[in-house]
Amino acid sequence: SASGGATLGYIDHGDWAGYSSLDTAGATSLTARVSSAGAGGTIEVRSGSATGPLLGSVDVAPTGGWETFTEVTTALTAGTGPLFLRFTGGAGALFDVDR
């Protein structure tokens, strides 16, 4: 189940989330806690904007349920500016991100 706090859910292809208070400078990896009863998809880690430089990406496979979470990790190349996550995949709800 979710670890508490807010879960980013109902994620569809092309959606994105920006975090102006999180700078990508010095970040070497990103770990996300995810769940998917949908198609799964990909998390793209970008710097500066949702279409900014791609720092890394990680596939999210279906986990069997919206309350069945697992962690996925990707290495990041050097970036500067705010953190943005862009979500890609097929049709319908792709996955949820818990943290």
ROSE-4610 file (N, C-alpha, C; in Angstrom, 1 decimal, always signed):
// ROSE-4610
residu = [S/S/S/A/A/A/S/S/S/G/G/G/G/G/G/A/A/A/T/T/T/L/L/L/G/G/G/Y/Y/Y/I/I/I/D/D/D/H/H/H/G/G/G/D/D/D/W/W/W/A/A/A/G/G/G/Y/Y/Y/S/S/S/S/S/S/L/L/L/D/D/D/T/T/T/A/A/A/G/G/G/A/A/A/T/T/T/S/S/S/L/L/L/T/T/T/A/A/A/R/R/R/V/V/V/S/S/S/S/S/S/A/A/A/G/G/G/A/A/A/G/G/G/G/G/G/T/T/T/I/I/I/E/E/E/V/V/V/R/R/R/S/S/S/G/G/G/S/S/S/A/A/A/T/T/T/G/G/G/P/P/P/L/L/L/L/L/L/G/G/G/S/S/S/V/V/V/D/D/D/V/V/V/A/A/A/P/P/P/T/T/T/G/G/G/G/G/G/W/W/W/E/E/E/T/T/T/F/F/F/T/T/T/E/E/E/V/V/V/T/T/T/T/T/T/A/A/A/L/L/L/T/T/T/A/A/A/G/G/G/T/T/T/G/G/G/P/P/P/L/L/L/F/F/F/L/L/L/R/R/R/F/F/F/T/T/T/G/G/G/G/G/G/A/A/A/G/G/G/A/A/A/L/L/L/F/F/F/D/D/D/V/V/V/D/D/D/R/R/R]
num = [1/1/1/2/2/2/3/3/3/4/4/4/5/5/5/6/6/6/7/7/7/8/8/8/9/9/9/10/10/10/11/11/11/12/12/12/13/13/13/14/14/14/15/15/15/16/16/16/17/17/17/18/18/18/19/19/19/20/20/20/21/21/21/22/22/22/23/23/23/24/24/24/25/25/25/26/26/26/27/27/27/28/28/28/29/29/29/30/30/30/31/31/31/32/32/32/33/33/33/34/34/34/35/35/35/36/36/36/37/37/37/38/38/38/39/39/39/40/40/40/41/41/41/42/42/42/43/43/43/44/44/44/45/45/45/46/46/46/47/47/47/48/48/48/49/49/49/50/50/50/51/51/51/52/52/52/53/53/53/54/54/54/55/55/55/56/56/56/57/57/57/58/58/58/59/59/59/60/60/60/61/61/61/62/62/62/63/63/63/64/64/64/65/65/65/66/66/66/67/67/67/68/68/68/69/69/69/70/70/70/71/71/71/72/72/72/73/73/73/74/74/74/75/75/75/76/76/76/77/77/77/78/78/78/79/79/79/80/80/80/81/81/81/82/82/82/83/83/83/84/84/84/85/85/85/86/86/86/87/87/87/88/88/88/89/89/89/90/90/90/91/91/91/92/92/92/93/93/93/94/94/94/95/95/95/96/96/96/97/97/97/98/98/98/99/99/99]
x = [+0.8/+0.0/+0.9/+0.3/+1.0/+1.7/+2.8/+3.7/+3.2/+2.2/+1.7/+2.0/+1.4/+1.6/+0.8/+1.1/+0.4/+0.9/+0.1/+0.4/+0.0/+0.9/+0.6/+0.0/-1.3/-2.1/-2.8/-3.5/-4.2/-3.3/-2.1/-1.1/-1.4/-1.5/-1.7/-0.5/-0.4/+0.7/+0.8/+2.0/+2.2/+2.0/+1.5/+1.4/+2.8/+2.9/+4.2/+4.0/+5.1/+5.0/+6.3/+6.3/+7.4/+7.6/+8.9/+9.2/+10.2/+9.8/+10.7/+11.6/+11.2/+12.1/+13.2/+13.1/+14.1/+15.0/+16.3/+17.2/+17.9/+18.2/+18.8/+20.3/+20.9/+22.4/+22.9/+23.8/+24.5/+23.7/+22.5/+21.8/+22.4/+22.6/+23.2/+22.3/+21.1/+20.1/+18.8/+17.8/+16.4/+15.8/+15.2/+14.4/+13.0/+12.0/+10.6/+9.9/+8.9/+8.1/+6.8/+6.5/+5.5/+4.6/+3.3/+2.4/+1.7/+1.2/+0.5/-0.4/-1.7/-2.6/-3.0/-2.3/-2.5/-1.5/-1.1/-0.2/+1.3/+1.5/+2.9/+3.4/+4.6/+5.1/+6.5/+6.9/+8.2/+8.2/+9.1/+9.3/+10.6/+10.4/+11.5/+11.9/+13.2/+13.6/+14.3/+13.7/+14.2/+14.5/+15.3/+15.8/+15.3/+14.8/+14.3/+12.9/+12.4/+11.0/+10.7/+9.4/+8.9/+9.5/+10.0/+10.7/+12.1/+12.7/+14.1/+15.0/+16.3/+17.2/+16.9/+16.9/+16.7/+17.9/+17.7/+18.7/+18.8/+17.7/+17.6/+16.1/+15.9/+14.6/+14.5/+13.3/+13.2/+11.8/+11.8/+10.5/+9.8/+8.5/+7.6/+6.7/+7.0/+6.2/+4.9/+3.9/+2.7/+3.1/+2.5/+2.8/+1.7/+0.6/-0.5/-1.7/-1.4/-2.5/-2.0/-3.0/-2.7/-2.2/-2.4/-1.8/-0.6/-0.1/+1.1/+2.3/+3.1/+4.2/+5.5/+6.4/+7.8/+8.6/+10.0/+10.8/+11.6/+11.7/+12.5/+13.5/+14.7/+15.8/+16.5/+16.9/+17.7/+18.8/+19.9/+21.1/+20.8/+21.3/+21.1/+22.4/+22.3/+23.4/+23.3/+24.4/+24.4/+23.3/+22.7/+21.7/+21.7/+21.0/+20.9/+19.4/+18.9/+17.5/+16.6/+15.3/+14.3/+14.1/+13.6/+13.3/+11.9/+11.8/+10.6/+10.5/+9.4/+9.1/+8.1/+8.4/+7.4/+7.1/+5.8/+5.4/+4.9/+5.4/+5.0/+4.6/+3.8/+3.3/+2.2/+1.4/+0.2/-1.0/-2.2/-3.4/-3.9/-4.7/-5.3/-4.3/-4.7/-3.9/-2.7/-1.5/-0.2/+0.3/+0.4/+1.0/+0.8/+1.0/+1.0/+2.4/+2.8/+4.1/+3.8/+4.3/+4.1/+5.1/+6.3/+7.4/+8.6]
y = [-1.2/+0.0/+1.2/+2.4/+3.7/+3.9/+4.7/+4.9/+6.1/+6.7/+7.9/+9.2/+10.3/+11.4/+11.3/+12.1/+12.1/+11.1/+10.5/+9.6/+10.3/+10.3/+10.9/+9.8/+9.9/+8.8/+9.3/+8.3/+8.6/+9.1/+8.6/+9.1/+8.5/+9.4/+9.0/+9.4/+8.8/+9.1/+10.6/+11.2/+12.6/+13.5/+12.9/+13.7/+14.0/+15.0/+15.4/+16.0/+16.0/+16.7/+17.4/+18.7/+19.5/+19.8/+19.9/+20.2/+21.3/+22.5/+23.7/+23.7/+23.1/+23.2/+22.1/+21.2/+20.1/+20.4/+20.7/+21.0/+19.7/+19.5/+18.3/+18.4/+19.5/+19.6/+18.7/+17.9/+16.9/+15.6/+15.5/+14.2/+13.2/+12.0/+10.9/+9.7/+9.7/+8.6/+9.1/+8.4/+8.6/+7.3/+7.2/+6.0/+6.4/+5.7/+6.0/+4.7/+4.9/+3.8/+3.9/+2.8/+2.8/+1.6/+1.8/+0.6/+0.7/-0.4/-0.4/-1.6/-1.3/-2.3/-2.1/-1.1/-0.7/-1.3/-0.5/-1.0/-0.8/+0.0/+0.3/+1.4/+1.7/+2.8/+3.2/+4.4/+4.9/+6.2/+6.4/+7.7/+8.3/+9.5/+10.2/+11.3/+11.4/+12.4/+13.5/+14.7/+15.9/+17.1/+17.9/+19.1/+20.4/+21.3/+22.6/+22.7/+21.7/+21.7/+20.3/+20.1/+18.8/+18.3/+19.2/+18.9/+19.2/+19.5/+19.8/+18.6/+18.8/+17.7/+16.4/+15.3/+14.0/+13.6/+13.4/+13.0/+11.5/+10.8/+9.4/+8.9/+7.6/+7.1/+5.7/+5.3/+4.0/+3.4/+2.1/+1.5/+1.1/+1.2/+0.7/-0.4/-1.6/-2.8/-2.9/-3.5/-3.7/-4.5/-4.1/-4.7/-5.7/-5.7/-6.5/-5.8/-4.6/-3.9/-2.5/-1.6/-0.2/+0.0/-1.0/-1.0/-1.9/-2.4/-3.3/-2.5/-2.0/-1.1/-1.8/-1.3/-1.7/-0.5/-0.6/+0.5/+0.3/+1.4/+1.4/+2.5/+2.3/+3.2/+3.4/+4.7/+5.0/+5.9/+5.7/+6.6/+7.9/+9.0/+10.3/+10.9/+11.5/+12.3/+13.7/+14.5/+15.8/+16.7/+17.4/+18.4/+19.6/+20.6/+21.9/+22.3/+22.9/+23.4/+22.5/+22.9/+22.1/+20.7/+19.8/+18.4/+18.3/+17.6/+17.3/+15.9/+15.3/+13.9/+13.9/+13.2/+13.1/+11.6/+11.3/+9.9/+9.5/+8.3/+7.9/+6.4/+6.0/+4.6/+4.5/+3.5/+3.2/+4.0/+3.5/+4.1/+3.8/+4.7/+4.5/+4.8/+4.5/+4.7/+3.9/+4.5/+3.8/+3.2/+4.1/+3.7/+4.9/+4.6/+5.6/+5.7/+6.9/+7.2/+7.6/+6.8/+7.1/+8.0/+7.9/+8.8/+8.7]
z = [+0.0/+0.0/+0.0/-0.2/-0.3/+1.0/+1.0/+2.2/+3.0/+2.6/+3.3/+2.4/+2.8/+1.9/+0.7/-0.3/-1.6/-2.6/-3.3/-4.4/-5.7/-6.6/-8.0/-8.8/-9.0/-9.7/-10.9/-11.5/-12.8/-13.9/-13.9/-14.9/-16.3/-17.2/-18.6/-19.5/-20.7/-21.6/-21.8/-21.7/-21.9/-20.7/-19.6/-18.3/-17.8/-17.0/-16.4/-15.0/-14.2/-12.9/-12.8/-12.3/-12.1/-10.6/-10.2/-8.8/-8.7/-8.6/-8.7/-7.5/-6.4/-5.2/-5.2/-6.2/-6.3/-7.5/-7.2/-8.3/-8.7/-10.0/-10.4/-10.3/-10.0/-9.9/-8.8/-9.2/-8.3/-8.1/-8.6/-8.5/-9.4/-8.9/-9.7/-10.0/-9.3/-9.5/-9.0/-9.5/-9.0/-8.7/-7.5/-7.2/-6.9/-7.6/-7.4/-6.9/-6.1/-5.6/-6.4/-7.2/-8.2/-8.1/-8.6/-8.7/-10.1/-10.6/-11.9/-12.0/-12.1/-12.6/-14.0/-14.6/-16.0/-16.9/-17.9/-18.9/-18.5/-17.5/-17.2/-18.1/-18.1/-19.0/-18.6/-18.9/-18.6/-17.9/-16.9/-16.3/-16.9/-17.5/-18.0/-17.0/-16.7/-15.7/-16.6/-16.4/-17.2/-16.4/-16.9/-16.2/-16.8/-16.0/-16.4/-16.9/-17.6/-18.1/-18.5/-18.8/-19.2/-20.5/-21.3/-22.5/-22.5/-21.3/-21.1/-21.4/-21.2/-21.4/-20.6/-21.3/-20.7/-19.8/-18.5/-17.6/-17.4/-17.6/-17.4/-17.6/-17.7/-17.8/-17.2/-16.8/-16.2/-16.5/-16.9/-17.2/-16.0/-16.0/-14.9/-15.5/-15.0/-15.4/-14.5/-15.1/-14.2/-13.0/-11.8/-10.5/-10.1/-10.8/-10.5/-9.7/-9.3/-8.6/-8.2/-8.0/-7.7/-6.3/-5.5/-4.1/-3.9/-5.0/-5.0/-5.5/-4.6/-5.0/-5.1/-5.9/-6.0/-6.3/-6.1/-6.4/-7.7/-8.5/-9.7/-9.6/-10.2/-10.1/-11.5/-11.7/-12.9/-12.5/-13.2/-13.1/-13.9/-13.4/-14.0/-14.5/-15.7/-16.2/-15.5/-15.5/-14.9/-15.5/-14.6/-15.0/-14.2/-14.6/-13.8/-13.9/-12.9/-12.9/-12.2/-12.2/-11.5/-12.1/-11.3/-11.6/-12.3/-13.4/-14.1/-14.4/-14.2/-14.6/-15.7/-16.8/-17.9/-18.0/-18.2/-18.2/-19.6/-20.1/-21.4/-21.4/-22.4/-22.4/-23.4/-23.2/-24.0/-23.6/-23.9/-23.6/-22.2/-21.6/-20.3/-19.2/-18.0/-16.8/-16.8/-16.7/-16.8/-15.5/-14.5/-13.2/-12.2/-10.9/-9.9/-9.3/-8.8/-8.2/-6.8/-5.8/-4.4/-3.8/-4.2/-3.8/-4.7]
